Amino acid sequence: MKMRILSTALLTGMAFGAQADTLGFKIGGGLWDHDPSGKFRYKSTLGTDDIDLNNDLHLKSDKEGYFFVVIEHPIPVLPNLRVMSTALKSHGEGAVSKTFTFNNVSYTVSENVITDLKLDQTDFTLYWELLDNVVSLDLGLNVKNLDGEAKLVGATAGTNTATFDVYIPMLYASVGVSPMEGLFIGAEASYIGYDGNSLTDFTAKIAYSSDFLIGIEAGVRTQTYELDDVDNSYGDMEFSGPFVGAYLHF
C-alpha cells in the first residue's frame, strides 16, 4: 500500500510537478561531526558475540567531509539529480570488555584492539519537485553505494579485515518551508526496510542562499543501520551529529 501511494505521488509529480523554471546548478560541501553508537557482529549468529562500538572498540567521534552536486531543470517528466559523497570513518583503540568472535577470529577479554571502521558512501538521487513555493516537497529514489571496511588489529589475535561494496535502492523524500526569500528550513530522508533490516539516512537543516551565488547550511544528520543476517552481518548501529557547509548556486 505504501509503495502504491508513493508511485501515485511520483506519477502526479511527473505530470504536474513544480519543476524549476530554469536550469539550476548547485555545488558545495562541508563537515559532518558524527558520533558512533550501537553494536554489530559478523559471521556469528551468537548474541554473545555482539561487539559494542563504544565499550569494546572504543570508537570515537570524527569530523568527515561531504560534497554534493545538484542539477535541476524545467522539464516535468524528467527527474532532477543530486550526487552526494560522504566520508564516514571511525577509529578506536583499547581493551575489549568481553570475549567475542569476529570474522571467525576470537578476541579475548581485556585484549588490546585497534579498530578502523569505514562506511564511505555515494548517493545518487533522482527526484521530482511536487511543490516549490513557500512549502516545498520532493519525492524520488536514492541509490546509495556503501564502500565499507572493518579492520581489527588485536594484540594476540592479529589483523582481521572484513570488506563490502554494495548498492542499496532507497525511497527519498524532502519537505521544507521558506518563510523569507533565500531561507529554507526542512528535512530530508532516504529509507529502505525489508525482512527485519532497515537503513535510514535523515537530515534536518536550515539553509540560506544569498543574492551573490553563495549559500550556507547547517543541521543534524543521522544514519541508522539495522542488520539481520545481511551477508553474515548483524547489527544495530547509529552515526549522528551536527554538520555545517557552504555552496555555490547558479
C-alpha positions as CSV (number, residue, x, y, z in Angstrom):
1,M,0.0,0.0,0.0
2,K,2.8,2.4,0.9
3,M,4.6,1.7,-2.4
4,R,1.3,2.2,-4.3
5,I,0.8,5.6,-2.6
6,L,4.4,6.6,-3.4
7,S,4.0,5.5,-7.0
8,T,0.9,7.6,-7.4
9,A,2.5,10.6,-5.9
10,L,5.6,10.3,-8.2
11,L,3.4,9.9,-11.3
12,T,1.4,13.0,-10.2
13,G,4.7,14.9,-9.7
14,M,5.9,13.8,-13.1
15,A,2.7,15.2,-14.8
16,F,2.1,18.3,-12.7
17,G,5.2,18.8,-10.6
18,A,6.5,22.2,-9.8
19,Q,9.9,21.8,-11.5
20,A,12.4,24.7,-11.6
21,D,11.5,27.4,-14.1
22,T,15.1,27.5,-15.4
23,L,18.1,25.3,-15.4
24,G,19.7,25.3,-11.9
25,F,23.1,24.1,-10.6
26,K,24.4,23.8,-7.1
27,I,27.8,22.6,-5.9
28,G,29.0,22.5,-2.3
29,G,30.4,20.6,0.7
30,G,31.1,20.8,4.4
31,L,32.0,18.9,7.5
32,W,29.9,16.3,9.4
33,D,30.9,15.6,13.1
34,H,29.5,12.0,13.5
35,D,29.4,10.1,16.8
36,P,29.1,6.2,16.5
37,S,27.0,4.1,18.8
38,G,25.4,0.6,18.9
39,K,26.7,-2.9,18.2
40,F,27.3,-5.4,15.5
41,R,28.7,-8.8,14.7
42,Y,30.0,-10.6,11.6
43,K,30.0,-14.3,10.7
44,S,28.5,-15.3,14.1
45,T,24.8,-16.0,15.0
46,L,25.6,-15.8,18.7
47,G,24.3,-12.8,20.6
48,T,27.2,-13.1,22.9
49,D,29.5,-12.0,20.0
50,D,27.8,-8.6,19.7
51,I,30.6,-6.0,19.6
52,D,29.8,-2.7,21.2
53,L,31.2,0.2,19.1
54,N,32.0,2.2,22.3
55,N,32.7,-0.2,25.1
56,D,34.6,-2.8,23.1
57,L,36.1,-1.0,20.1
58,H,36.3,2.5,21.8
59,L,35.3,4.2,18.5
60,K,35.4,8.0,18.7
61,S,33.5,10.8,17.0
62,D,35.2,12.1,13.9
63,K,34.8,15.0,11.5
64,E,34.4,14.0,7.9
65,G,33.8,15.9,4.7
66,Y,30.8,15.7,2.4
67,F,30.4,17.0,-1.1
68,F,27.4,17.4,-3.4
69,V,26.3,18.5,-6.9
70,V,22.6,19.3,-7.7
71,I,21.2,19.7,-11.2
72,E,17.5,21.0,-11.6
73,H,15.7,21.7,-14.8
74,P,12.2,22.8,-16.1
75,I,11.2,19.5,-17.8
76,P,8.4,18.0,-15.6
77,V,8.6,14.4,-16.9
78,L,12.4,14.1,-16.1
79,P,13.7,13.9,-12.6
80,N,16.2,16.2,-11.1
81,L,19.6,14.9,-10.0
82,R,21.7,15.1,-6.9
83,V,25.0,13.3,-6.3
84,M,26.5,13.4,-2.8
85,S,29.7,11.8,-1.5
86,T,30.1,11.3,2.3
87,A,33.2,10.0,4.1
88,L,32.4,8.1,7.3
89,K,35.4,6.7,9.3
90,S,35.9,6.0,12.9
91,H,39.0,4.9,14.8
92,G,39.4,3.4,18.2
93,E,41.9,1.7,20.5
94,G,41.6,0.0,23.9
95,A,40.9,-3.2,25.8
96,V,37.7,-5.1,24.8
97,S,35.2,-5.7,27.6
98,K,34.4,-9.3,26.8
99,T,35.5,-12.3,24.7
100,F,33.9,-12.4,21.2
101,T,34.4,-13.8,17.7
102,F,34.6,-11.6,14.6
103,N,35.0,-13.0,11.1
104,N,35.9,-16.4,12.6
105,V,38.7,-14.9,14.8
106,S,38.4,-14.8,18.6
107,Y,39.3,-11.8,20.7
108,T,39.7,-12.4,24.5
109,V,38.5,-10.1,27.3
110,S,41.0,-7.3,28.1
111,E,42.9,-7.8,24.8
112,N,44.0,-4.5,23.3
113,V,42.4,-3.9,19.9
114,I,43.0,-1.2,17.4
115,T,39.9,-0.6,15.2
116,D,39.3,1.2,11.9
117,L,35.7,1.3,10.7
118,K,34.8,2.8,7.3
119,L,31.4,3.3,5.8
120,D,32.1,5.7,2.9
121,Q,29.1,6.3,0.7
122,T,27.9,8.0,-2.5
123,D,24.2,8.8,-3.0
124,F,22.7,9.1,-6.5
125,T,19.3,10.7,-6.0
126,L,16.6,11.2,-8.7
127,Y,13.7,13.3,-7.5
128,W,10.7,15.3,-8.7
129,E,9.6,18.6,-7.2
130,L,5.9,18.3,-6.4
131,L,5.8,21.7,-4.6
132,D,8.2,24.6,-4.9
133,N,6.8,27.7,-3.3
134,V,6.6,28.7,0.4
135,V,6.2,25.0,1.1
136,S,8.4,22.5,-0.9
137,L,8.0,18.8,-1.4
138,D,10.3,16.4,-3.3
139,L,9.9,12.7,-3.8
140,G,12.1,10.2,-5.6
141,L,14.6,7.4,-5.5
142,N,18.0,7.3,-4.0
143,V,20.7,4.7,-4.8
144,K,23.3,4.6,-2.0
145,N,26.7,3.0,-2.7
146,L,28.3,1.8,0.6
147,D,32.0,1.1,0.5
148,G,32.7,-0.5,3.9
149,E,35.6,-2.0,5.8
150,A,36.0,-3.1,9.4
151,K,39.6,-3.7,10.4
152,L,40.5,-5.1,13.8
153,V,44.1,-5.5,15.0
154,G,44.4,-7.5,18.2
155,A,47.5,-7.7,20.4
156,T,47.0,-11.5,20.4
157,A,44.6,-12.2,17.6
158,G,46.4,-10.2,14.9
159,T,44.9,-8.4,11.9
160,N,41.4,-9.2,10.8
161,T,39.6,-7.4,8.0
162,A,36.0,-7.6,6.5
163,T,35.0,-5.5,3.5
164,F,31.9,-5.0,1.3
165,D,30.8,-2.7,-1.5
166,V,27.1,-2.6,-2.2
167,Y,24.4,-0.5,-4.0
168,I,21.2,0.0,-2.0
169,P,18.0,1.4,-3.5
170,M,16.1,3.7,-1.1
171,L,12.9,5.8,-1.1
172,Y,13.7,9.6,-0.9
173,A,11.6,12.5,0.4
174,S,12.3,16.1,1.2
175,V,10.0,18.7,2.8
176,G,10.5,22.2,3.9
177,V,9.3,25.8,4.2
178,S,10.8,29.2,3.0
179,P,9.5,31.8,5.4
180,M,11.5,34.5,3.7
181,E,13.5,34.9,0.4
182,G,16.6,32.7,0.4
183,L,15.8,30.9,3.7
184,F,15.0,27.2,3.8
185,I,14.1,25.2,6.9
186,G,13.4,21.5,6.3
187,A,14.2,17.8,6.5
188,E,15.0,15.0,4.1
189,A,15.3,11.3,4.4
190,S,16.2,8.2,2.5
191,Y,14.9,4.8,3.7
192,I,14.6,1.1,2.9
193,G,13.3,-1.7,5.1
194,Y,12.8,-5.4,4.5
195,D,12.8,-8.7,6.5
196,G,13.9,-7.1,9.7
197,N,16.6,-5.0,8.0
198,S,16.5,-1.2,7.6
199,L,18.7,1.7,6.6
200,T,17.7,5.3,7.3
201,D,19.6,8.5,6.4
202,F,17.9,11.5,7.9
203,T,18.8,15.2,7.8
204,A,17.3,18.2,9.4
205,K,18.7,21.6,8.3
206,I,18.5,25.3,7.8
207,A,20.0,26.9,4.7
208,Y,20.3,30.4,3.4
209,S,21.0,31.3,-0.3
210,S,22.3,34.8,-0.8
211,D,21.9,37.0,-3.9
212,F,25.7,36.6,-4.5
213,L,25.6,32.9,-5.6
214,I,26.9,31.8,-2.1
215,G,24.8,29.8,0.4
216,I,25.4,28.3,3.8
217,E,23.7,25.3,5.6
218,A,23.8,23.7,9.0
219,G,21.9,21.0,10.8
220,V,22.0,17.4,12.1
221,R,22.4,14.2,10.1
222,T,21.6,10.7,11.5
223,Q,22.2,7.3,9.9
224,T,20.8,4.2,11.4
225,Y,21.6,0.6,10.3
226,E,19.5,-2.4,11.5
227,L,21.0,-5.6,10.1
228,D,19.7,-9.1,10.4
229,D,21.9,-11.6,8.6
230,V,22.9,-9.4,5.7
231,D,25.9,-11.2,4.1
232,N,26.6,-12.7,7.6
233,S,26.3,-9.2,9.2
234,Y,24.1,-8.4,12.2
235,G,23.9,-5.0,13.9
236,D,22.0,-2.0,15.3
237,M,24.3,1.0,14.7
238,E,23.8,4.8,14.6
239,F,26.0,7.6,13.4
240,S,24.7,11.0,14.3
241,G,25.9,14.6,14.8
242,P,25.9,18.2,13.5
243,F,27.1,19.4,10.1
244,V,27.9,22.7,8.6
245,G,28.6,23.6,4.9
246,A,28.6,26.1,2.1
247,Y,27.7,26.0,-1.6
248,L,27.5,27.9,-4.8
249,H,24.2,28.2,-6.6
250,F,23.6,29.3,-10.2
